[in-house]
Amino acid sequence: LRTAELAMQDLLAAVPVKVSASGQALDGRVFVLTGNLISLNRDTAKKKLEAMGARVASSVSKKTSVLVAGQIPGSKWHKARALGVEVWDEAQLLALLGREQGGERDGTDPA
């Protein structure tokens, strides 16, 4: 599994990220975080996504661009699938954020 995660990160790192006219890579994209994130806490993930221009919402809607599903994702995952929203795992988020796994987990992340 670790080899597969590393391969996924390498592939995602090779894909260029489009940058909008404002200079923010994720402008106009709406992310929702669900489930337990292992490698970083939810607040850190939110801040990093917002720094890249994304908006982080608390619920899934047809305007959601990406649902990041950690462990035990629950009803948000089901709603995202029903709406056809792109679903990422934590490894895909980490690849986007360009950081190695581990290091920032503080245990205060609510599910």
Helices and strands as residue ranges (DSSP letters): H 2-14, E 30-34, H 42-51, E 55-57, E 66-69, H 75-83, E 86-89, H 90-97
